[in-house]
Amino acid sequence: MNRLFILLAAALLVAGCTGETPDAGTPVTIGTTEMLTKEGVSPATTQWKWQNGDQLTATANGLTSTYTYSASGWGKGNNSRFTKEAIGTASISLSFGNSNLIADQQTEANYRLADYITGSGTLDFLTINATLTHQYTDLVVAFSKGKGWENDTQFNNAISGASFQFSLKEGKNCTAYHSSADKKLFRAIISPTLLPTGKPVKLGTLTFGSDANTPAVLRNRTAQVSYNNSYTEAQLKSARMTVNIALNMDCSISVTISVSKPDNLWEEIIVNNPFPAN
């Protein structure tokens, strides 16, 4: 009887111990996120805006937690151990997007994910307030109607069905995002370390579509686009480079390049040189 009683008491003691939950600490949340550079890269917007499903990763004291954005703001982090007590006074690093090249940016989701953003934050009681910086270059190719087109409709149909692939260093390529909001724009977010420099240097290849709206003479044809790029990686980091191309019906082009940053510094290079279609 005594032995049975002792065993039962021991079992109850073990059960009681395993049911106890140690103090996990107080979870922290994301507060304000100030973007220091570039007006923004989200299509059809003038400034950066977080979108549903965006994920911001915070790291401190060897712990990492990912926060997901929704209409109501930033949700809870996915790591219950990422607490005020665990972080203490440690510095907090934050990141969004992908540091590796996303070679296919044809969808808005991939284009947005290519925008690698990093920064640091401080803990204000239970809230992380962060300062973030775009690390890469928002490369925009803007086509306009040049000479030889019958009318605006013919040009618009031709460019709407086209695609553009950027030529990068290390033999890499990147297919551009072609926004339905403005079919004259092709864009991609790329590390400035991958942008070739030279005079001239190949920017990429414009490929016309095969649909009935594309002028028959241009269907499935390609045009090589080159430009002068003497900008340094430091100049292109966190900047938007816009390459304005007046496209003629014979596929010769006129190129204007501008690089913009939030302090409204602009640099322009104008070159006029024909590049026939293949």
KANOR-V42211 format. One record per residue. N is the residue number from 1. RES is the residue in one small letter. OMEGA is omega in whole degrees, 0 to 359 (* if undefined). Layout:
n->N res->RES omega->OMEGA
n->N res->RES omega->OMEGA
This chain:
n->1 res->m omega->180
n->2 res->n omega->180
n->3 res->r omega->180
n->4 res->l omega->181
n->5 res->f omega->180
n->6 res->i omega->179
n->7 res->l omega->180
n->8 res->l omega->179
n->9 res->a omega->179
n->10 res->a omega->180
n->11 res->a omega->179
n->12 res->l omega->179
n->13 res->l omega->178
n->14 res->v omega->180
n->15 res->a omega->180
n->16 res->g omega->180
n->17 res->c omega->182
n->18 res->t omega->180
n->19 res->g omega->181
n->20 res->e omega->179
n->21 res->t omega->180
n->22 res->p omega->180
n->23 res->d omega->183
n->24 res->a omega->182
n->25 res->g omega->184
n->26 res->t omega->180
n->27 res->p omega->177
n->28 res->v omega->183
n->29 res->t omega->176
n->30 res->i omega->178
n->31 res->g omega->181
n->32 res->t omega->177
n->33 res->t omega->181
n->34 res->e omega->178
n->35 res->m omega->187
n->36 res->l omega->190
n->37 res->t omega->174
n->38 res->k omega->184
n->39 res->e omega->179
n->40 res->g omega->182
n->41 res->v omega->180
n->42 res->s omega->184
n->43 res->p omega->175
n->44 res->a omega->176
n->45 res->t omega->180
n->46 res->t omega->178
n->47 res->q omega->181
n->48 res->w omega->176
n->49 res->k omega->175
n->50 res->w omega->181
n->51 res->q omega->178
n->52 res->n omega->179
n->53 res->g omega->176
n->54 res->d omega->181
n->55 res->q omega->179
n->56 res->l omega->183
n->57 res->t omega->179
n->58 res->a omega->181
n->59 res->t omega->177
n->60 res->a omega->177
n->61 res->n omega->178
n->62 res->g omega->179
n->63 res->l omega->180
n->64 res->t omega->176
n->65 res->s omega->181
n->66 res->t omega->181
n->67 res->y omega->182
n->68 res->t omega->183
n->69 res->y omega->175
n->70 res->s omega->181
n->71 res->a omega->181
n->72 res->s omega->179
n->73 res->g omega->182
n->74 res->w omega->179
n->75 res->g omega->178
n->76 res->k omega->176
n->77 res->g omega->183
n->78 res->n omega->179
n->79 res->n omega->182
n->80 res->s omega->180
n->81 res->r omega->180
n->82 res->f omega->188
n->83 res->t omega->177
n->84 res->k omega->182
n->85 res->e omega->182
n->86 res->a omega->182
n->87 res->i omega->182
n->88 res->g omega->180
n->89 res->t omega->182
n->90 res->a omega->176
n->91 res->s omega->183
n->92 res->i omega->176
n->93 res->s omega->181
n->94 res->l omega->179
n->95 res->s omega->176
n->96 res->f omega->176
n->97 res->g omega->187
n->98 res->n omega->180
n->99 res->s omega->178
n->100 res->n omega->178
n->101 res->l omega->170
n->102 res->i omega->190
n->103 res->a omega->179
n->104 res->d omega->180
n->105 res->q omega->183
n->106 res->q omega->178
n->107 res->t omega->179
n->108 res->e omega->180
n->109 res->a omega->180
n->110 res->n omega->178
n->111 res->y omega->181
n->112 res->r omega->180
n->113 res->l omega->179
n->114 res->a omega->181
n->115 res->d omega->183
n->116 res->y omega->184
n->117 res->i omega->177
n->118 res->t omega->179
n->119 res->g omega->180
n->120 res->s omega->181
n->121 res->g omega->176
n->122 res->t omega->181
n->123 res->l omega->176
n->124 res->d omega->188
n->125 res->f omega->181
n->126 res->l omega->185
n->127 res->t omega->176
n->128 res->i omega->173
n->129 res->n omega->191
n->130 res->a omega->171
n->131 res->t omega->188
n->132 res->l omega->181
n->133 res->t omega->172
n->134 res->h omega->184
n->135 res->q omega->188
n->136 res->y omega->183
n->137 res->t omega->174
n->138 res->d omega->185
n->139 res->l omega->185
n->140 res->v omega->173
n->141 res->v omega->183
n->142 res->a omega->180
n->143 res->f omega->173
n->144 res->s omega->183
n->145 res->k omega->176
n->146 res->g omega->184
n->147 res->k omega->171
n->148 res->g omega->180
n->149 res->w omega->180
n->150 res->e omega->181
n->151 res->n omega->180
n->152 res->d omega->182
n->153 res->t omega->180
n->154 res->q omega->179
n->155 res->f omega->182
n->156 res->n omega->178
n->157 res->n omega->182
n->158 res->a omega->184
n->159 res->i omega->181
n->160 res->s omega->182
n->161 res->g omega->184
n->162 res->a omega->174
n->163 res->s omega->182
n->164 res->f omega->178
n->165 res->q omega->179
n->166 res->f omega->176
n->167 res->s omega->186
n->168 res->l omega->176
n->169 res->k omega->177
n->170 res->e omega->179
n->171 res->g omega->182
n->172 res->k omega->178
n->173 res->n omega->178
n->174 res->c omega->179
n->175 res->t omega->190
n->176 res->a omega->171
n->177 res->y omega->182
n->178 res->h omega->188
n->179 res->s omega->176
n->180 res->s omega->180
n->181 res->a omega->178
n->182 res->d omega->185
n->183 res->k omega->179
n->184 res->k omega->183
n->185 res->l omega->171
n->186 res->f omega->185
n->187 res->r omega->177
n->188 res->a omega->177
n->189 res->i omega->192
n->190 res->i omega->175
n->191 res->s omega->179
n->192 res->p omega->178
n->193 res->t omega->182
n->194 res->l omega->182
n->195 res->l omega->180
n->196 res->p omega->176
n->197 res->t omega->180
n->198 res->g omega->180
n->199 res->k omega->348
n->200 res->p omega->177
n->201 res->v omega->183
n->202 res->k omega->175
n->203 res->l omega->181
n->204 res->g omega->184
n->205 res->t omega->174
n->206 res->l omega->179
n->207 res->t omega->180
n->208 res->f omega->181
n->209 res->g omega->181
n->210 res->s omega->183
n->211 res->d omega->185
n->212 res->a omega->181
n->213 res->n omega->178
n->214 res->t omega->178
n->215 res->p omega->186
n->216 res->a omega->183
n->217 res->v omega->183
n->218 res->l omega->186
n->219 res->r omega->178
n->220 res->n omega->179
n->221 res->r omega->179
n->222 res->t omega->175
n->223 res->a omega->178
n->224 res->q omega->181
n->225 res->v omega->177
n->226 res->s omega->180
n->227 res->y omega->176
n->228 res->n omega->179
n->229 res->n omega->179
n->230 res->s omega->181
n->231 res->y omega->177
n->232 res->t omega->178
n->233 res->e omega->180
n->234 res->a omega->179
n->235 res->q omega->185
n->236 res->l omega->178
n->237 res->k omega->178
n->238 res->s omega->182
n->239 res->a omega->171
n->240 res->r omega->174
n->241 res->m omega->179
n->242 res->t omega->177
n->243 res->v omega->181
n->244 res->n omega->186
n->245 res->i omega->171
n->246 res->a omega->186
n->247 res->l omega->178
n->248 res->n omega->182
n->249 res->m omega->180
n->250 res->d omega->177
n->251 res->c omega->167
n->252 res->s omega->189
n->253 res->i omega->169
n->254 res->s omega->189
n->255 res->v omega->171
n->256 res->t omega->183
n->257 res->i omega->174
n->258 res->s omega->177
n->259 res->v omega->183
n->260 res->s omega->173
n->261 res->k omega->187
n->262 res->p omega->181
n->263 res->d omega->175
n->264 res->n omega->173
n->265 res->l omega->181
n->266 res->w omega->174
n->267 res->e omega->183
n->268 res->e omega->173
n->269 res->i omega->180
n->270 res->i omega->176
n->271 res->v omega->178
n->272 res->n omega->180
n->273 res->n omega->183
n->274 res->p omega->174
n->275 res->f omega->184
n->276 res->p omega->178
n->277 res->a omega->177
n->278 res->n omega->*
